[in-house]
Amino acid sequence: MHSAEQGDLLKISGIKYPVIVVSNDYFNRSGKVIVCPIVQDAQEGPLHIPLKDSPVPGYVLCEQVRFLDLSARRFSRLSASHYFDVMDISDAVISMFDYQQG
């Protein structure tokens, strides 16, 4: 079974936009991944992270987290994101689940 790595940019059969893998490599070894879509027509914001110097231009929509079983879908690896992009995206995704006293 072929798995993806954190930061990989993938084209998934049946999904309109490319995605970036946000789950870590240990989790991804299961053949399942957590991804966020990459779109070109979004405004930059706390949950819309622009990819810098990427062969797949656009914004990562961090609020649209999806769980995918790669063994049930056809996919191709387009490229990989830079380490600093992955850090920014991971921080944005994690921030949605931070506990806030209220």
N, C-alpha and C positions, 0 to 999 in steps of 0.2 A: 504494500500500500504506500503510495506516494503522499507525503504530507507537506505542508507549507511551513514557512518560518515566519516569526514575528517581523513585520515590516514588509513582507512580500506584497507586491501589487498583482492582483489576479483578475483575470476575466473569467467569469462563471457563466456556464451555459444557462440561459433562461433569465439572466439578470442584466438589465439594461446598462448599468454603470459598472465600471471597474471598482474593485474593492481593495482595501488594505487590511491585512491580517493584524489584529491588535492583541490577540491572545498570545501567551508566551509559548516558547518552543516545547516545553514539557507537556503542556496541555495539548498542543497541536499534534503530538505523536499519536494521539488516539485516532487521527484522521478527521477529527472535528475541529472547527476553528470558529473564532469570534471575529467578525469583520465589521467595517464601516464603509459606506459607499463614498466614492469620489465623484464629485460633480463639478462642472465648470461654471454654472450660473448661480453661485451663492455669494452672499456677502460675508466678509471676514467677521468673526465674532468669537466669543469665548468657547463655543462648541463647533465652530467652523474653522478648521485649521488649514491654512494654505500649505501645499506641498512646495518645498523650495528646491530648485534645481532638479526636478524630477522629470523623467521621460513621459510620465503620465501627469499632465498639469491639472490643477483644480483644487478644490477644497474638500477636505474630509469632513463629513457630517457625523460628528461624534455622538449626537443624540439618536442616531439611527443604527444602533448596535444590532447585529444579527448573528445568530448561531447557524452554522452551515455544516452539514455532513459531506465532506469532500468525496467520500467513497460512493455517495449517491448522485454526484454531479460530475459533469465534465468541466474541467477548468484548465487554464493555461497560466503560467507565470509570465507576467509582462516585464517585471523588473523588481527591484527592491528599493525601499525608501532609505533615506539617510537616517543615521542614528538619532540626530537631534529632532527630526520630524517625528520619529517613533516616540521619543520622550514627550514631546508636546502633545501628541495625540493621546498617549497613555494617561498623562496628567489630566487632560480634559475628560476622558471617559471615567477615570477614577473619581474626579471631582463631583460627578453626578450622584455618587453613592456615599459621599462623606456624610458623617453624622453631624447634625447641627442641633445644638440645644435651643429650644425655642420658647 
